[in-house]
Amino acid sequence: MHGFSDASERAYAAVIYLRIQYVSGEVDTKFITSKAKVAPIKKQSIPRLELLAACLLAKLGSNVQEILAQELNSVIQIYY
């Protein structure tokens, strides 16, 4: 799994993709899930919003990793 997050003055978001490498060497990526939130009304600095986005990604990634590990009966690595 690969996770990305980003933020702007208006919102922040996180997205999770699954990267699959087949025995033949072919690589495939699939969108799994995403989450976005509107930035707080009180003005925040961009680094603070980036931190909020990173926290959102960590929570989202942990949940998805747990669910996939149960479904696939294997350990799923995640790269943030």
N, C-alpha and C positions, 0 to 999 in steps of 0.2 A: 504494500500500500504506500502511496505517496500523498502527502498532505501539503496544501499551500494555503496561506492566509495573506490578507492585505487589508489596508485601511485607508480611508480618506477622511476629510473633515465631516462628511455627511453620513458615512456608514462604514462598517467593517464586515468581513466575511471570511469563511473557511470552506475549502473544498477537498474531497477525498477521491483519489483515483486508484484503481487496482491495476497493477502492471503484471502481466502474465507472460512468462517466457516458456515456450513449448520446447519439447525435446529436439525438434527440428531446428531450433535456434530462432524461429520467428517470435517476435514480440508484439503483444497486443495490449492496449490500454482501454480501460472502461471507466466511465464516470460512475461513482458509487453514490455519493450524496454531497450536499452542501448546506450551509446555513449562513444567513446574513442577518445583521441587526442594524438598526438606525443608531447613529451616534447619539450620546446623551445631549439633552438640550443645553446643559452647562458646557461651555466651550472647553474642549480637552486638547492637549498638545498631540501632535501626530505620533510621537513615540509612545504616549499613553494609549492611544487608539490602536497602534500596532501591537502593544502588549495585550490589550483586550482581544484582538483578533487571534493572537497566538494562544491565549487561554481558551478561546472558543474552539480552535483547532485541536488543542490537546484533549478537551472533553469529547469532542466529536470523534476524534481518532481512537480514543480509548474505547468508546462505546462500539464503534464499528469493528475494531480489532477483536473485541470480546465476542461479538456475535458471529463474525466470520470464523474465528477459532473454534467455536462450538459446532458450527455447521459443517466445517471442513475437517474437523478432528485433527488439526495441525496448528503449529505456531505460525502466526502471520507477523512478518516484520513490517514496521512502519517507519517511513523516512519523512521527517518534517522539513 
